[in-house]
Amino acid sequence: MEDDDLIPLSALQHYLYCPRQCALIHLEQQWEDNAQTAEGRLLHERADKPAMETRRGVRTASAMVLASPRLGIAGVADIVEFHEGPDGERAYPVEYKRGRPKAHRVDEVQLCAQALCLEDMLGAAIPEGALYYGKTRRRRPVAFDDALRRLTLETIAAARAMFDSRQTPRMGYEARRCDACSLLERCRPRLLDRAQSVDQWLKQQWDA
């Protein structure tokens, strides 16, 4: 698989949050900052600089490039720690996020995808990683169990299908999701809802 065919790891997070958002960003190359995305970018500034350091016996790589041609995904991990164990070093990915832990599993899927890439690259199992949230300033451990791995693989497959189709999905307005999206004004989900209602009405007239 060519590098251009690899799906960005960030696209998995976008797709699980909203397939239309994912298409606007990654297929149509549209982007708009808001307070949340700007804050997230600042949080990533340190981790976005490639570096390697060792403290207290733990090697830490920042901005580490990851790829799994087998799965068709690639990206950059904020932090990958390498902890010494009885069987040698074990990789431990850490993803930085603004805000607080979320009720859904969007962040966990992105982190799990990083672990899948590392497993392919290193040939070793990675059972756990962590999400660091800016508001709480704490790490939240994430176990890469069967359920999370299955959800991650399903998300990769669904995102791949959308990328291959080159089609931007139509999504209706949902306040909790849409109002927090920086692409709200570009997406116009309320207009899509009205257009869908008109399409349904026209179809009913033709079927009558």
Number of C-alpha atoms within 10 A of each C-alpha: 11 7 11 9 14 19 22 18 24 19 24 28 24 21 20 23 18 16 20 23 28 25 22 19 15 20 15 13 9 14 13 13 12 13 10 13 14 12 15 17 16 12 16 16 10 14 20 17 13 14 13 14 11 11 7 6 10 13 16 19 21 21 19 19 15 20 23 20 16 10 18 20 25 23 20 19 24 24 23 25 20 18 15 13 8 6 6 8 14 19 22 19 26 25 21 22 20 20 15 14 19 10 6 10 16 18 21 25 26 22 28 27 29 29 26 23 23 23 16 16 13 12 9 13 14 19 15 18 23 21 20 19 20 17 11 12 13 13 16 14 13 19 16 22 11 9 9 17 18 13 17 25 17 12 21 24 15 16 22 20 12 19 18 10 9 13 14 17 14 14 18 16 17 10 10 8 11 21 12 12 19 17 19 16 11 12 19 14 19 15 12 15 15 12 12 15 12 12 12 12 12 12 11 10 9 8 7 6
